Amino acid sequence: MENNFEHRVRTGFEKQGFMSTIGAKIEEVQPGFCRIHLPFSERVAQQHGFFHGGVISAMADNAAGFAGYSLMSSDEQPLSVEFKINFLAPAKGKLLEARGKVLRSGRRLKHVNVEVFCLDNGIETLVAIALATIASSRSVKEIPG
């Protein structure tokens, strides 16, 4: 049985058209943690056959946002207010995995570290790291559905 925070996180993620369009899925949600997977396809590649940097950034942003969301009350929604990413290696592989972990959870702001890995034939390569600040907002609402 899902916890209330897990249900809210998964429901919110499913309402994101972009994540659905690229084929990303939440694999794990814990309090202060979110792991998202994306299989490789030409739709998410750049011209050299690697995962596109914009897709890597979107995955990192979502892992951060939903890790933060897992610690929010039911009347709050996550909004990214700051985001920095460093690309460390070409993202060549069969699967992209973004792991967001809340470093500090304040009343209004969550500071989240994200590591993005490329997995290929049992080998895990760290391809990007990100640091994000996620705000808890009571003024925005999820789209119905």
C-alpha positions as CSV (number, residue, x, y, z in Angstrom):
1,M,0.0,0.0,0.0
2,E,1.3,3.4,-1.0
3,N,1.9,6.1,1.6
4,N,0.0,9.3,1.2
5,F,3.2,11.2,0.1
6,E,4.0,8.5,-2.4
7,H,0.5,8.7,-3.9
8,R,0.7,12.5,-4.2
9,V,4.2,12.3,-5.8
10,R,3.2,9.6,-8.3
11,T,-0.1,11.4,-9.2
12,G,1.7,14.7,-9.7
13,F,4.4,13.1,-11.9
14,E,1.8,11.4,-14.1
15,K,0.2,14.8,-14.8
16,Q,3.4,16.0,-16.5
17,G,3.0,15.8,-20.2
18,F,6.7,16.2,-20.9
19,M,7.8,13.3,-18.7
20,S,5.2,11.1,-20.3
21,T,6.2,12.2,-23.8
22,I,9.8,11.2,-23.3
23,G,8.9,8.0,-21.5
24,A,10.2,8.7,-18.0
25,K,8.9,6.8,-15.0
26,I,9.2,7.2,-11.3
27,E,10.9,4.0,-10.0
28,E,11.2,4.8,-6.3
29,V,9.9,7.4,-3.8
30,Q,10.9,7.6,-0.2
31,P,10.6,10.6,2.2
32,G,13.2,13.1,0.8
33,F,14.2,10.8,-2.2
34,C,13.0,10.2,-5.7
35,R,14.5,8.0,-8.5
36,I,13.4,8.4,-12.1
37,H,14.2,6.2,-15.1
38,L,14.3,7.0,-18.8
39,P,15.1,4.3,-21.4
40,F,17.2,5.5,-24.3
41,S,15.6,6.2,-27.6
42,E,16.3,8.5,-30.6
43,R,13.5,10.8,-29.3
44,V,15.7,11.8,-26.3
45,A,19.1,11.7,-28.2
46,Q,21.3,14.4,-29.6
47,Q,23.3,14.2,-32.8
48,H,26.1,12.1,-31.3
49,G,23.9,9.4,-30.0
50,F,24.0,10.5,-26.3
51,F,21.1,11.4,-24.1
52,H,20.4,15.1,-24.8
53,G,21.5,17.6,-22.2
54,G,18.1,19.2,-22.0
55,V,16.6,15.8,-21.2
56,I,19.2,15.1,-18.6
57,S,18.4,18.5,-17.0
58,A,14.7,17.8,-17.1
59,M,15.2,14.5,-15.4
60,A,17.4,16.1,-12.7
61,D,14.8,18.9,-12.2
62,N,12.0,16.4,-11.7
63,A,14.0,14.2,-9.4
64,A,14.7,17.3,-7.3
65,G,11.2,18.6,-7.4
66,F,9.5,15.3,-6.5
67,A,12.1,14.5,-3.7
68,G,11.2,17.8,-2.2
69,Y,7.5,17.3,-2.8
70,S,7.6,14.0,-0.8
71,L,8.3,16.1,2.3
72,M,5.6,18.7,1.8
73,S,2.2,18.8,3.3
74,S,-0.9,17.9,1.2
75,D,-1.8,21.6,0.6
76,E,1.7,22.5,-0.8
77,Q,3.1,22.1,-4.3
78,P,6.8,22.1,-5.5
79,L,8.2,24.8,-7.6
80,S,11.9,25.0,-8.7
81,V,13.3,28.4,-7.8
82,E,17.0,27.7,-8.6
83,F,18.8,24.9,-10.5
84,K,22.5,24.3,-11.4
85,I,23.8,21.3,-13.3
86,N,27.2,20.1,-14.2
87,F,27.7,17.6,-17.0
88,L,30.5,15.1,-16.1
89,A,30.6,12.6,-18.9
90,P,28.7,11.8,-22.2
91,A,25.4,10.1,-21.4
92,K,25.8,7.0,-23.5
93,G,23.8,4.0,-22.5
94,K,20.5,2.2,-22.4
95,L,19.0,3.9,-19.4
96,L,19.2,7.3,-17.7
97,E,18.6,7.4,-13.9
98,A,18.1,10.6,-11.9
99,R,18.3,10.3,-8.1
100,G,17.2,13.3,-6.1
101,K,17.9,13.5,-2.3
102,V,16.9,16.3,-0.1
103,L,19.9,17.7,1.8
104,R,18.0,20.2,3.9
105,S,14.3,20.7,4.3
106,G,13.2,24.0,5.7
107,R,9.7,25.4,6.1
108,R,9.5,26.9,2.7
109,L,12.7,25.7,0.8
110,K,14.1,22.3,0.1
111,H,17.7,22.0,-1.0
112,V,18.2,18.9,-3.1
113,N,21.2,17.2,-4.6
114,V,20.7,15.1,-7.8
115,E,23.0,12.6,-9.3
116,V,22.2,11.4,-12.9
117,F,23.6,8.1,-14.0
118,C,23.8,6.3,-17.4
119,L,23.4,2.6,-17.1
120,D,24.7,0.3,-19.8
121,N,25.5,-3.5,-19.6
122,G,25.8,-3.5,-15.8
123,I,28.0,-0.4,-15.8
124,E,26.8,2.7,-14.0
125,T,28.4,6.0,-15.1
126,L,27.8,9.3,-13.2
127,V,27.0,11.8,-16.1
128,A,25.7,14.8,-14.2
129,I,25.2,16.4,-10.8
130,A,22.7,19.1,-10.0
131,L,21.8,21.2,-7.0
132,A,18.3,22.6,-6.8
133,T,16.2,24.7,-4.5
134,I,12.6,23.7,-4.4
135,A,9.9,26.0,-2.9
136,S,6.8,24.9,-1.2
137,S,3.9,26.8,-2.6
138,R,0.3,27.0,-1.4
139,S,-0.7,29.4,-4.2
140,V,-0.4,27.0,-7.2
141,K,-2.6,23.9,-7.7
142,E,-2.1,20.8,-9.8
143,I,-4.1,20.6,-13.0
144,P,-7.3,18.5,-12.5
145,G,-7.4,15.0,-13.8
